[in-house]
Each structure stands twice: as structure tokens, then as C-alpha cells.
Amino acid sequence: MTNTREINGFIDTNNSVRDNLDRIANASGVFITWDQEAGNWSFIANDTGSSVKSFTDNNILGSVNVSGSSINELYNTAIVNFPNKDLRKTVDTVTVAVAEADRYPQELDNILNININCINDPIQAQYIASRELKQSRVDKIVQFRTDYTANGLKAGDLIDLTIDYYDFSSKVFRIISIDEEDGDNGSLIYGISALEYDADVYSTAGLEREYRSKQTDITPEELNTEKDRIDDQDTGKDIFRLLAGNLATSLLKNVLGLDEETGELTNDLSFQDPSLQSYMENFKKPAVTVGGNEKACENTTVTVTFEYDTDDCSSCFFDAPNVEYDYTITGIDASETTIPLTGTVASTGGSGSLDIPIGELDGEDKTMTVTIGGESQVVELAYDRGFSFAFSTDATDDTITEGDSVEITITGTDVEDGSYAYSITGARTDVVTTALTGNVTMSSNSGSITIATDDDSTFTGGGTITFAIDTANVHTCSISGGTIDITIEDNETDEPGTPGATDFVCKTATIPLVYCGTFDGETQYLKSLTIVKSITVQKVDSGGVEVPATVSVSNPGTATAAINIDSTVRVDTTAGQAGFDADVITSFNSPPNGGDTTITGTTSTVKGY
């Protein structure tokens, strides 16, 4: 099927702009409409669709007028006159008629003549004839008025009507015109005229193109020597594409002299058509880009992909032929794969792939390089270690309470000595103070790690964390048993009640009030903090202020030492409440460097006991 939205022809500038727009719209199958909101003309496709608004007795004002055409006004044949590109733009005709069996009784012949000079495709002309003929026989027109809710509708939009009197049940119409009116009381009223909609109007079933040329019995009205030259060039291009689509044939290899490595033609060629001469002189295989696996284990299949480099085809002059490229595989022995280490691989439609089965690597890692069409992909190959990890803990049922720690003992099977990456994930990592990622050391198939936690002083209901030995590294192929789950139970036993359901219970916490720093004797940098005085405060669920509950020093004894707030509690600050006012640091300034220097920060006043 051709493109029904395409025009290719002449526009007469002696005609008005609107007249030319109407011609283009008719050829393209669109409606021209004035967009009141945007304040400009716009186009709506005359095509299949669905209703954008429904109308019933609830939003129709007054009566609905329904009209149609008499039998003598119905068209039963459509003829489109157009410049046929198969006949070098000679005016041709396409005729579409309603079958005799589909006509009404006593229906007389009635021909719809359409002249279109801005299309040249016979299939498109046939589609226009079919569409206009079918549309002319769908002749039911409705006219009605509606309220402001029709604002935004445009000519060409589909709507549906439900009117019991006319047996309309969501019957679809296409708006022909819509006019804005002012009601007597200043209200906004729209008058709508709409044509019955039938999706079969746009069907392309049965449309076929019969090629017409100057070899037929139709004689063109004029000869065009420039068109003859272009036709000859097109023929040259077709020949070239035919050759380019068969790069592996003996014709290119022997007659034209195709260089297998560069893909260029080496023989001196001479063609009568200068365009074809230029194409063939610049002919070459397109370069490729490669990709695919970067890491893989033994006993798996590595896939290396390649595709034409579109930036390299400025002088290729063909459309994705099936091309063969040489490939080489280095870095592995012939016994370690089941395909040859050198050969050719073919593209299909501009791309291709090479599957390389990898066998046993004899206990060593290797680096394989695959080169296709001069471009390479490096793949890191690892042999299958086949070792595993098992875990045990010093906690009952692998369960601890927040604030406690757990030691995980790691037992390996055939595990090489060294460091292995780990990760800690899960719902309760918020209370884990051990680094969530790092390395564990395995020696003689044994290793351990201690995971410490803090009490967050908040009821959360508990949860789990997962400790895992990282299996993502390609050099640890086939690790098994690489994880263990640890359950962390909540240290707070009282779950907050539903407001109004239980009595309010006063909740308290102990927070630091006075801090004393320890400084390195040589560098004078902060090493640690000691809490020398704490106070009891009342905790609240909302409002108040967040104050530190626990603190620590990072990078102690160095220039980058800093005071960290590890956990906080929310404290009541209500004025007039029992207790004494205490200024508590809520955020710390940079620590001082040495001596009896006060630890400072931003403070808030809370009620202490």
C-alpha cells in the first residue's frame, strides 16, 4: 500500500492559498479546520478513529434535525484524473464503481469526477476515488445545538449520539462544521453539523497497483529527455545494488576484482553511465562496529555481535546487502572451542553475530580477542573454580537483638586464599554499624566477620539482613552457597498504640549533654569523644526537635576528623513543661585542633530531668 498522505505534483500559484490548501487536503485525506484555542488553521486526518465526545438529551439543546440525499443524488462511480508517474506524468484516470448488486433499486448512473494534479501515484488515486465514493453514499447528516461542554471540538472530530427517537445508540458521526453562538442569556452555545461515520469508507481492501509504462498502448503527451536520463541513472543504480547485494559471488571476486580484506574493487572499470561509474569507483564494503560479551566463564557460549557503521557508508551506495566478513579468534587454543579460529561470518540486513562455544580452559584464566571486519572485541574468560562457601553464626537460630553483634564463620570448599568482596543488604541495614561493603579474608578455607548493630530506640518491628559473598566477579565462576540471612529483632517491646485505643505512656530517653574530647598528642587532632554528663528527656512521636542519642568520631587523629551523629531521638520542647531547660547540641561544628578547646555546635533548648 502506498503512502496515502503523500503529494507529488504541481500547485498553481494563480489559485488562492485556501483553494490550493483544499486541493492538498483532499489529496492527503485531511480536514482543514480553524482552531479557536490556538488561533490558527490546523489539519485533522480523515481516517478511522473513535468518538471523542458523547451527546444525549442531557447536553443537546432543542431539536435534532436529520437529513439525507435522495436516490438520484447518490454517486455510484468515481473517476480521478491525475498525472501518472508510470506514464511520465501523462494525465491518466482511475475509475471506481459500486457493484450493480449494491445499488438501490431504480438507481441511475451518477458519476463523481475528481481532478487532482498534486499526486502521481495510481494506488493513491484509486484510494481517493474509493474513499470519496464511499463517503458520498454515507449521506446521513445531523444538525443540533449544544452547550459550552463542546468547547474544544473541531471539524473532523468524531462524536457519538444516543437519541431514542431516531434509534441512535452511540451512533458515530464526524463533525463537518461547528459554530459558536451567544445565547439570549449570555450563555455559550455551539451549533454542530455532522456526517454519518462508517469505518469501511477507509478500507483499502481490494486496491491493487497495475504498472503502466511507455511500453503500453498509451502514448505520453510529451517526451522528457531529462526524465530519460534519470531513468537510465536509476537503472544504473539498480545494477549497482544488485552487485552490492551479492558481494560473495564470483562476478565481484573475479571480474570486478573484489579485495576480500578491504572490500574494495581493484580492477579498472569503465561504464558508459557516469553516475554508475562514480558509484562503482567508490564501491566498498561498509566498516563494522562490534560488541557483545566482555566477560564469560568456561563451558559457556560467547556471542560477539557486529553491525554496519552507518558513519562509514557515505560511499557505500547500497541498502544493507548481506556481506561476508573475515574473522579471527586469538588468545585461546583450537581445543578450547568447537569452531575454527579463522573463517567468515555473514551479515543479514546490516548486522550479524558470531557464537563461540568455550570449553575447558585447563585451570587458567585467558583473554580472548575476536576480530570481525578489522574491528575487535576483547573477552575476559575465567575457568570454573567450582568452590563454595558455607556459613555458621554464634547466634541462636541466626537471630540477634538490635544493639548486639553476631560473628559469621565462613567455611570454604576448595577456596583459594585471598580477599573476597562481601555486601550486607536488607531491611535492617539502618542499625548495622559494620561497613555494608568490604572484603573478607579467606585462609585455608576459613574466614570470619563480625556484624555489629546499634539500638535505634524506636519500635520498628524487627527485620532481616543478608550477608553475601559477591559472585559478580567473573573470576569466581560457579560459586555456590554465597549468602546467609540474619534476623535482627527489635529492642523495643512496646508497639505504639492506636490514638484513642490505649492510654498514653510517657516515653523517656537519655541523651548526652556535655562532651569531652581527646586529642592526639602530636597532631592535636580529635581522636575521641567522652560523654561526661547525660540527661533524661521525654520522647515524642512528632513535633519537638531531633537531638543526638549516640555520636562517634570518624578518621580519628587526622586532619579530616569529624564528629558524626549516629542516632537521634525526638524530644519535647513544650514551654512551661516540668523539668529544667537544657541547651543540647543538635549539630556539631568542625572539631577544634588541640588542647582544652570546647566542642561546639548548633543548640536547641529541651526539657531535662
C-alpha positions as CSV (number, residue, x, y, z in Angstrom):
1,M,0.0,0.0,0.0
2,T,1.3,3.4,-0.9
3,N,1.5,6.4,1.5
4,T,-1.9,8.0,1.4
5,R,-0.6,11.2,3.0
6,E,1.9,12.0,0.2
7,I,1.6,14.6,-2.5
8,N,3.8,14.8,-5.6
9,G,2.9,17.3,-8.3
10,F,2.3,20.9,-9.2
11,I,0.5,23.7,-7.3
12,D,-0.9,26.5,-9.3
13,T,0.1,29.8,-7.6
14,N,-2.5,31.6,-9.6
15,N,-5.1,30.0,-7.4
16,S,-5.9,31.3,-3.9
17,V,-4.0,29.9,-1.0
18,R,-7.2,28.4,0.5
19,D,-8.0,26.8,-2.8
20,N,-4.6,25.2,-3.0
21,L,-4.8,24.1,0.6
22,D,-8.2,22.4,-0.1
23,R,-6.6,20.6,-3.1
24,I,-3.7,19.3,-0.9
25,A,-6.1,18.4,1.9
26,N,-8.3,16.4,-0.5
27,A,-5.3,14.5,-1.9
28,S,-3.9,13.9,1.5
29,G,-7.2,12.8,3.1
30,V,-7.4,15.5,5.8
31,F,-9.8,18.2,7.0
32,I,-8.8,21.9,7.3
33,T,-10.3,23.5,10.4
34,W,-9.9,26.7,12.4
35,D,-8.5,26.1,15.9
36,Q,-10.3,28.6,18.1
37,E,-8.0,27.9,21.1
38,A,-4.7,28.1,19.2
39,G,-5.9,30.9,16.8
40,N,-4.7,29.2,13.6
41,W,-5.6,26.8,10.9
42,S,-4.9,23.1,11.6
43,F,-5.5,19.7,9.9
44,I,-7.3,16.6,11.1
45,A,-6.8,13.3,9.4
46,N,-9.9,12.0,7.6
47,D,-9.3,8.4,8.8
48,T,-10.6,5.8,11.1
49,G,-10.9,6.7,14.8
50,S,-13.1,6.7,17.8
51,S,-15.6,9.2,19.3
52,V,-14.1,11.9,21.5
53,K,-17.4,13.1,23.0
54,S,-20.9,11.7,23.6
55,F,-24.2,13.6,23.1
56,T,-27.5,12.7,24.7
57,D,-30.7,14.5,25.7
58,N,-28.6,15.8,28.7
59,N,-26.4,18.0,26.6
60,I,-28.4,18.6,23.4
61,L,-30.3,21.9,23.4
62,G,-33.6,21.8,21.4
63,S,-34.4,19.6,18.5
64,V,-32.1,17.4,16.3
65,N,-32.5,17.7,12.5
66,V,-31.6,14.6,10.4
67,S,-31.4,14.8,6.6
68,G,-30.1,12.7,3.7
69,S,-29.7,12.6,0.0
70,S,-32.3,11.3,-2.4
71,I,-31.5,8.3,-4.5
72,N,-30.9,10.5,-7.6
73,E,-28.2,12.4,-5.7
74,L,-26.1,9.3,-4.7
75,Y,-22.9,8.8,-6.7
76,N,-22.2,5.3,-7.9
77,T,-19.0,5.9,-9.9
78,A,-15.9,8.0,-9.1
79,I,-13.3,8.9,-11.7
80,V,-10.0,10.5,-10.6
81,N,-7.8,12.3,-13.3
82,F,-4.2,12.6,-12.3
83,P,-0.6,12.8,-13.8
84,N,0.5,9.2,-13.6
85,K,4.2,8.8,-12.7
86,D,4.3,5.5,-14.6
87,L,3.4,7.4,-17.8
88,R,6.0,10.2,-17.3
89,K,3.3,12.4,-15.7
90,T,0.8,11.9,-18.6
91,V,-2.8,12.5,-17.4
92,D,-4.3,9.2,-16.6
93,T,-7.6,8.1,-15.0
94,V,-8.7,5.7,-12.2
95,T,-12.3,4.6,-12.1
96,V,-14.0,3.0,-9.1
97,A,-17.7,1.9,-9.3
98,V,-20.3,0.5,-7.0
99,A,-21.2,-3.1,-7.9
100,E,-24.7,-3.4,-9.5
101,A,-25.8,-5.7,-6.7
102,D,-25.0,-2.9,-4.1
103,R,-27.1,-0.2,-5.8
104,Y,-30.5,0.7,-4.7
105,P,-33.5,-0.3,-7.0
106,Q,-34.0,2.2,-9.8
107,E,-30.7,3.9,-9.0
108,L,-29.5,5.8,-12.1
109,D,-25.8,6.2,-13.1
110,N,-24.2,9.2,-11.4
111,I,-20.5,9.9,-11.9
112,L,-18.3,11.9,-9.5
113,N,-15.4,13.4,-11.4
114,I,-12.3,14.5,-9.4
115,N,-9.3,16.3,-10.9
116,I,-6.1,16.1,-8.8
117,N,-2.8,17.5,-10.1
118,C,-0.8,17.1,-6.9
119,I,-0.5,13.3,-6.8
120,N,1.1,11.0,-9.3
121,D,0.7,7.5,-7.7
122,P,-2.1,5.4,-9.2
123,I,-2.7,3.5,-6.0
124,Q,-3.2,6.7,-4.1
125,A,-5.6,7.9,-6.8
126,Q,-7.5,4.7,-6.5
127,Y,-7.7,5.1,-2.7
128,I,-9.0,8.7,-3.1
129,A,-11.7,7.6,-5.6
130,S,-12.8,4.7,-3.3
131,R,-12.8,6.9,-0.2
132,E,-14.8,9.8,-1.9
133,L,-17.3,7.4,-3.5
134,K,-18.0,5.5,-0.2
135,Q,-18.2,8.8,1.7
136,S,-20.7,10.2,-0.7
137,R,-23.1,7.2,-0.1
138,V,-22.9,7.6,3.7
139,D,-25.2,10.6,3.5
140,K,-27.0,10.9,6.9
141,I,-26.4,14.4,8.3
142,V,-27.4,15.6,11.8
143,Q,-27.7,19.2,13.0
144,F,-28.1,20.2,16.6
145,R,-27.1,22.7,19.2
146,T,-25.3,22.0,22.5
147,D,-23.8,23.8,25.5
148,Y,-20.3,25.0,26.5
149,T,-19.1,21.5,27.0
150,A,-18.5,21.3,23.3
151,N,-15.7,23.8,23.6
152,G,-12.5,22.4,22.0
153,L,-14.3,20.2,19.4
154,K,-13.1,20.8,15.8
155,A,-14.3,20.0,12.3
156,G,-13.2,16.4,11.6
157,D,-13.6,15.1,15.2
158,L,-15.7,12.0,15.8
159,I,-18.6,12.2,18.2
160,D,-21.4,9.8,19.1
161,L,-25.2,10.4,19.6
162,T,-27.7,8.5,21.6
163,I,-31.3,9.6,20.6
164,D,-34.1,7.1,21.2
165,Y,-36.4,8.9,18.7
166,Y,-34.0,8.1,15.8
167,D,-32.9,4.8,17.2
168,F,-29.4,6.2,17.7
169,S,-27.4,4.3,20.3
170,S,-23.9,5.7,20.5
171,K,-24.0,6.2,16.7
172,V,-20.8,7.8,15.4
173,F,-20.7,10.9,13.3
174,R,-17.9,13.1,12.0
175,I,-18.2,16.9,12.6
176,I,-18.5,18.8,9.3
177,S,-18.8,22.3,10.9
178,I,-19.1,23.8,14.3
179,D,-20.2,27.4,15.0
180,E,-20.1,29.3,18.2
181,E,-23.2,31.3,19.2
182,D,-24.2,33.6,22.1
183,G,-27.4,32.6,23.9
184,D,-30.0,35.2,24.9
185,N,-28.9,34.9,28.5
186,G,-25.2,35.3,27.6
187,S,-24.5,31.6,27.7
188,L,-22.1,29.9,25.2
189,I,-23.9,27.7,22.6
190,Y,-22.4,25.6,19.8
191,G,-24.2,24.6,16.5
192,I,-22.9,21.3,15.1
193,S,-23.4,19.7,11.7
194,A,-22.1,16.2,11.5
195,L,-21.9,13.5,8.8
196,E,-22.6,9.8,9.5
197,Y,-19.3,7.8,10.0
198,D,-18.5,4.4,8.5
199,A,-15.1,2.9,9.0
200,D,-15.5,0.9,5.8
201,V,-15.0,4.2,3.9
202,Y,-11.3,4.0,4.7
203,S,-10.8,0.3,3.8
204,T,-8.0,-0.4,1.3
205,A,-9.2,-4.0,0.7
206,G,-9.0,-4.9,-3.0
207,L,-6.8,-2.0,-4.1
208,E,-4.0,-3.2,-6.4
209,R,-1.5,-1.4,-8.5
210,E,-1.1,-2.3,-12.2
211,Y,2.2,-0.9,-13.5
212,R,1.8,1.4,-16.5
213,S,4.7,2.5,-18.7
214,K,5.5,3.9,-22.1
215,Q,5.7,0.4,-23.5
216,T,1.9,0.1,-23.2
217,D,-0.5,1.3,-25.8
218,I,-0.9,4.7,-24.0
219,T,1.2,7.3,-25.7
220,P,2.6,10.1,-23.5
221,E,1.5,13.6,-24.3
222,E,5.2,14.8,-24.3
223,L,8.6,13.4,-24.2
224,N,11.0,14.4,-21.5
225,T,14.7,13.9,-22.2
226,E,15.7,14.8,-18.7
227,K,13.4,12.1,-17.4
228,D,15.1,9.6,-19.8
229,R,18.5,10.4,-18.4
230,I,17.2,10.0,-14.8
231,D,15.6,6.7,-15.8
232,D,18.9,5.5,-17.1
233,Q,20.7,6.6,-13.9
234,D,18.1,4.7,-11.9
235,T,18.8,1.6,-13.9
236,G,22.5,2.0,-13.2
237,K,21.8,2.3,-9.5
238,D,19.7,-0.9,-9.6
239,I,22.5,-2.7,-11.3
240,F,24.9,-1.5,-8.7
241,R,22.6,-2.5,-5.8
242,L,22.3,-6.0,-7.5
243,L,26.0,-6.3,-7.5
244,A,26.4,-5.0,-4.0
245,G,23.8,-7.4,-2.7
246,N,25.9,-10.3,-3.9
247,L,29.4,-9.5,-2.5
248,A,30.4,-13.1,-2.2
249,T,29.7,-14.0,-5.9
250,S,32.5,-14.9,-8.4
251,L,31.4,-11.9,-10.5
252,L,32.7,-9.5,-8.0
253,K,35.7,-11.5,-7.0
254,N,36.9,-12.4,-10.4
255,V,35.5,-9.9,-12.9
256,L,35.4,-6.7,-10.8
257,G,38.4,-7.7,-8.6
258,L,37.0,-7.6,-5.1
259,D,39.6,-7.4,-2.4
260,E,38.5,-9.8,0.4
261,E,40.1,-7.8,3.2
262,T,39.2,-4.2,2.3
263,G,36.1,-4.9,0.3
264,E,37.2,-2.5,-2.4
265,L,37.2,-3.1,-6.2
266,T,40.7,-3.3,-7.6
267,N,40.2,-3.7,-11.3
268,D,39.9,-0.6,-13.5
269,L,36.2,-0.3,-14.5
270,S,34.6,1.7,-17.3
271,F,30.9,2.3,-17.6
272,Q,29.1,4.4,-20.1
273,D,26.8,5.9,-17.4
274,P,28.9,8.5,-15.4
275,S,26.7,8.0,-12.4
276,L,27.2,4.3,-12.3
277,Q,30.9,4.9,-13.0
278,S,31.1,7.1,-9.9
279,Y,29.2,4.5,-7.8
280,M,31.4,1.6,-8.8
281,E,34.7,3.6,-8.3
282,N,33.6,4.3,-4.7
283,F,32.2,0.9,-4.0
284,K,33.4,-0.8,-0.8
285,K,32.2,-3.0,2.0
286,P,30.9,-0.9,4.9
287,A,33.0,-0.9,8.0
288,V,31.5,-2.6,11.1
289,T,31.3,-1.9,14.9
290,V,31.4,-4.9,17.2
291,G,30.1,-5.6,20.7
292,G,28.8,-8.4,22.9
293,N,30.2,-10.3,25.9
294,E,33.0,-8.7,27.8
295,K,33.4,-11.5,30.4
296,A,32.4,-15.1,30.4
297,C,33.2,-18.4,32.2
298,E,34.4,-21.7,30.6
299,N,31.7,-24.1,29.4
300,T,29.5,-21.2,28.2
301,T,28.9,-19.6,24.8
302,V,30.3,-16.1,24.0
303,T,28.4,-14.1,21.4
304,V,30.1,-11.3,19.6
305,T,27.8,-9.0,17.5
306,F,28.6,-6.7,14.7
307,E,26.7,-4.2,12.5
308,Y,27.4,-1.7,9.8
309,D,29.0,1.5,10.9
310,T,26.5,4.0,9.4
311,D,29.1,6.8,9.5
312,D,31.2,4.8,7.1
313,C,28.6,4.3,4.4
314,S,28.7,7.7,2.7
315,S,30.3,6.0,-0.3
316,C,28.7,2.5,0.1
317,F,25.7,3.4,-2.1
318,F,23.6,0.3,-1.3
319,D,20.9,-0.7,1.2
320,A,22.1,-3.3,3.7
321,P,23.3,-6.1,1.5
322,N,24.3,-9.5,3.0
323,V,28.1,-9.2,3.4
324,E,30.7,-11.8,4.5
325,Y,33.5,-10.6,6.8
326,D,36.7,-12.4,7.8
327,Y,37.0,-13.2,11.5
328,T,39.9,-14.3,13.7
329,I,40.0,-15.6,17.3
330,T,43.2,-15.3,19.3
331,G,44.0,-15.9,23.0
332,I,42.6,-19.4,23.2
333,D,43.7,-22.8,21.7
334,A,41.8,-24.6,19.0
335,S,41.0,-27.3,21.5
336,E,39.1,-24.8,23.7
337,T,36.3,-24.1,21.2
338,T,34.4,-26.1,18.6
339,I,34.5,-23.5,15.8
340,P,37.5,-22.7,13.6
341,L,39.8,-19.9,14.9
342,T,39.6,-18.2,11.5
343,G,36.8,-18.0,9.0
344,T,34.0,-15.9,7.6
345,V,30.7,-14.7,9.1
346,A,27.8,-13.3,7.2
347,S,25.6,-10.3,7.9
348,T,21.9,-10.2,7.4
349,G,20.2,-6.8,6.8
350,G,23.2,-4.9,8.1
351,S,24.1,-6.9,11.3
352,G,25.2,-10.3,12.4
353,S,26.7,-12.3,15.2
354,L,29.3,-15.0,15.9
355,D,28.7,-17.6,18.6
356,I,31.9,-19.0,20.1
357,P,31.4,-22.1,22.4
358,I,34.1,-22.1,25.2
359,G,35.2,-25.4,26.6
360,E,37.6,-26.3,29.4
361,L,40.3,-23.7,30.0
362,D,42.7,-26.1,31.8
363,G,42.7,-24.3,35.1
364,E,43.8,-20.8,33.9
365,D,42.1,-17.5,33.0
366,K,42.5,-16.3,29.4
367,T,41.9,-13.1,27.4
368,M,40.2,-13.9,24.0
369,T,40.2,-11.3,21.2
370,V,37.7,-11.7,18.4
371,T,38.3,-9.6,15.2
372,I,35.5,-9.2,12.7
373,G,36.0,-6.9,9.6
374,G,39.0,-5.3,11.2
375,E,37.3,-4.4,14.5
376,S,37.9,-6.3,17.7
377,Q,36.1,-7.3,20.9
378,V,38.1,-8.4,24.0
379,V,36.5,-11.0,26.2
380,E,37.9,-12.0,29.7
381,L,37.5,-15.7,30.1
382,A,37.6,-17.4,33.6
383,Y,37.9,-21.1,34.4
384,D,35.4,-22.7,36.7
385,R,36.7,-22.7,40.3
386,G,33.9,-24.9,41.4
387,F,34.3,-23.8,45.1
388,S,31.6,-23.0,47.6
389,F,31.0,-21.2,50.9
390,A,29.1,-22.3,54.0
391,F,28.2,-20.1,56.9
392,S,27.5,-20.5,60.6
393,T,27.0,-18.0,63.4
394,D,27.4,-17.7,67.2
395,A,23.7,-16.6,67.5
396,T,20.8,-18.9,68.2
397,D,18.8,-19.5,65.0
398,D,20.9,-16.8,63.4
399,T,18.9,-14.2,65.4
400,I,20.1,-11.2,67.4
401,T,18.6,-8.2,69.1
402,E,19.4,-4.7,67.8
403,G,22.4,-3.3,69.7
404,D,24.1,-6.8,69.7
405,S,26.6,-8.2,67.3
406,V,27.0,-11.5,65.5
407,E,30.1,-13.3,64.3
408,I,29.7,-15.2,61.0
409,T,32.1,-18.1,60.5
410,I,32.8,-18.8,56.8
411,T,33.9,-22.3,55.8
412,G,35.1,-22.8,52.2
413,T,35.5,-25.7,49.9
414,D,38.4,-25.5,47.5
415,V,38.5,-21.8,48.1
416,E,41.8,-20.1,47.2
417,D,43.5,-17.9,49.8
418,G,42.8,-14.2,49.4
419,S,40.2,-11.4,49.8
420,Y,36.6,-11.8,48.7
421,A,34.2,-8.9,48.3
422,Y,31.1,-9.0,50.5
423,S,27.9,-7.0,50.8
424,I,25.2,-6.5,53.6
425,T,21.7,-5.7,52.4
426,G,18.2,-5.9,53.8
427,A,15.5,-4.1,55.7
428,R,17.6,-3.5,58.9
429,T,20.8,-2.2,57.5
430,D,19.8,1.1,59.2
431,V,21.1,-0.3,62.5
432,V,24.2,-2.1,61.2
433,T,27.4,-0.2,62.1
434,T,29.7,-2.5,60.3
435,A,30.6,-1.4,56.7
436,L,28.0,-2.6,54.4
437,T,30.5,-3.5,51.7
438,G,34.1,-4.6,52.0
439,N,36.3,-7.7,51.9
440,V,36.7,-10.8,54.0
441,T,40.0,-12.7,54.1
442,M,39.9,-16.5,53.4
443,S,42.9,-18.6,54.5
444,S,43.0,-22.4,54.5
445,N,39.2,-22.4,53.6
446,S,38.3,-20.4,56.7
447,G,37.3,-16.8,57.4
448,S,35.0,-14.7,59.7
449,I,33.4,-11.4,60.0
450,T,31.6,-9.7,62.9
451,I,28.5,-7.6,62.2
452,A,27.7,-5.1,64.9
453,T,24.4,-3.2,65.3
454,D,23.0,-0.2,67.2
455,D,19.8,0.2,69.2
456,D,17.8,2.8,67.3
457,S,15.5,3.4,70.4
458,T,12.5,3.2,68.1
459,F,10.0,0.4,67.7
460,T,10.1,-0.9,64.1
461,G,9.1,-4.5,64.4
462,G,12.4,-6.1,63.5
463,G,13.6,-7.4,60.2
464,T,16.5,-9.2,58.4
465,I,19.8,-8.5,56.7
466,T,21.6,-10.7,54.2
467,F,25.3,-11.2,54.2
468,A,26.6,-12.3,50.7
469,I,29.9,-13.1,49.2
470,D,30.0,-11.2,45.9
471,T,29.6,-13.6,42.9
472,A,29.6,-11.0,40.2
473,N,33.3,-11.1,39.6
474,V,33.9,-13.3,36.5
475,H,37.0,-14.8,38.2
476,T,34.8,-16.5,40.7
477,C,32.8,-18.7,38.3
478,S,30.4,-21.1,39.8
479,I,30.4,-20.0,43.5
480,S,27.6,-21.7,45.4
481,G,26.1,-21.0,48.9
482,G,27.2,-17.4,48.9
483,T,24.6,-15.9,51.3
484,I,23.2,-16.1,54.8
485,D,20.2,-14.3,56.4
486,I,20.5,-12.7,59.9
487,T,17.3,-11.8,61.8
488,I,17.5,-8.6,63.9
489,E,14.8,-8.4,66.5
490,D,13.6,-5.0,67.8
491,N,15.0,-3.9,71.2
492,E,11.8,-2.0,72.0
493,T,9.0,-4.3,73.1
494,D,6.0,-1.9,73.2
495,E,4.5,-1.2,69.9
496,P,2.9,2.3,69.7
497,G,-0.9,2.0,70.2
498,T,-3.6,3.5,68.1
499,P,-4.5,7.0,69.3
500,G,-7.6,6.8,71.5
501,A,-7.4,3.0,71.8
502,T,-4.9,2.8,74.7
503,D,-3.6,5.0,77.5
504,F,-0.7,7.3,76.7
505,V,2.6,6.1,78.2
506,C,5.3,8.6,78.9
507,K,8.4,7.7,76.9
508,T,11.9,8.8,78.0
509,A,15.4,8.6,76.7
510,T,18.9,9.5,78.0
511,I,20.8,11.9,75.8
512,P,24.4,13.4,76.0
513,L,24.6,16.9,77.4
514,V,28.3,17.6,78.0
515,Y,31.1,16.2,75.8
516,C,34.9,16.0,76.4
517,G,37.3,15.5,73.6
518,T,40.6,13.5,73.5
519,F,43.2,15.0,71.1
520,D,46.3,13.4,69.5
521,G,49.4,14.5,71.4
522,E,51.4,15.0,68.2
523,T,48.9,16.2,65.6
524,Q,46.5,17.9,68.0
525,Y,43.6,16.4,66.0
526,L,40.5,15.0,67.7
527,K,40.7,11.3,68.5
528,S,37.5,10.5,70.5
529,L,34.6,12.0,72.5
530,T,33.7,11.1,76.0
531,I,30.2,11.9,77.3
532,V,30.7,13.3,80.8
533,K,27.1,14.2,81.6
534,S,23.7,13.0,80.2
535,I,20.2,14.0,81.0
536,T,16.8,12.3,80.8
537,V,14.3,13.8,78.3
538,Q,10.7,13.0,77.2
539,K,10.5,11.5,73.7
540,V,7.7,12.4,71.3
541,D,6.5,10.9,68.1
542,S,6.1,14.3,66.3
543,G,7.0,17.9,66.8
544,G,9.8,18.8,69.2
545,V,13.4,18.5,67.9
546,E,15.8,15.8,66.8
547,V,18.8,15.6,69.2
548,P,21.8,13.2,69.2
549,A,21.5,9.9,71.1
550,T,24.9,8.4,70.1
551,V,27.9,10.0,68.4
552,S,31.3,8.9,67.1
553,V,34.4,10.3,65.6
554,S,35.4,9.4,62.0
555,N,39.0,9.5,60.8
556,P,40.2,10.0,64.4
557,G,43.6,11.7,64.9
558,T,43.7,13.1,61.4
559,A,43.1,16.4,59.7
560,T,39.8,15.1,58.4
561,A,38.5,14.0,61.8
562,A,34.8,14.7,62.2
563,I,32.0,14.3,64.8
564,N,29.2,12.1,63.5
565,I,25.7,11.8,64.9
566,D,24.9,8.1,64.6
567,S,21.4,8.1,66.0
568,T,18.9,10.6,67.3
569,V,15.7,10.9,69.4
570,R,12.8,13.3,69.0
571,V,12.5,15.4,72.3
572,D,9.6,17.5,73.6
573,T,10.4,21.3,73.8
574,T,7.0,22.5,75.1
575,A,7.2,25.7,77.0
576,G,6.1,25.6,80.7
577,Q,6.6,21.8,80.9
578,A,8.0,20.4,84.1
579,G,11.8,20.0,84.1
580,F,14.8,22.3,83.5
581,D,15.9,24.0,80.3
582,A,19.0,22.4,78.8
583,D,20.9,23.6,75.7
584,V,21.6,20.4,73.7
585,I,23.9,20.4,70.6
586,T,21.9,19.2,67.6
587,S,24.7,19.6,65.0
588,F,28.4,19.8,65.5
589,N,30.9,22.4,64.2
590,S,34.2,21.2,62.8
591,P,36.2,19.8,65.8
592,P,38.9,22.1,67.2
593,N,42.6,21.2,66.7
594,G,44.1,20.5,70.1
595,G,44.2,21.5,73.7
596,D,41.4,22.2,76.1
597,T,39.1,23.6,73.4
598,T,35.4,23.4,73.7
599,I,33.3,21.2,71.4
600,T,30.8,23.5,69.8
601,G,27.8,23.3,67.6
602,T,24.2,24.4,67.0
603,T,22.0,24.0,70.0
604,S,18.3,23.7,70.9
605,T,16.6,24.1,74.3
606,V,14.9,21.0,75.6
607,K,13.3,20.0,78.9
608,G,15.6,17.8,81.0
609,Y,15.1,15.9,84.2
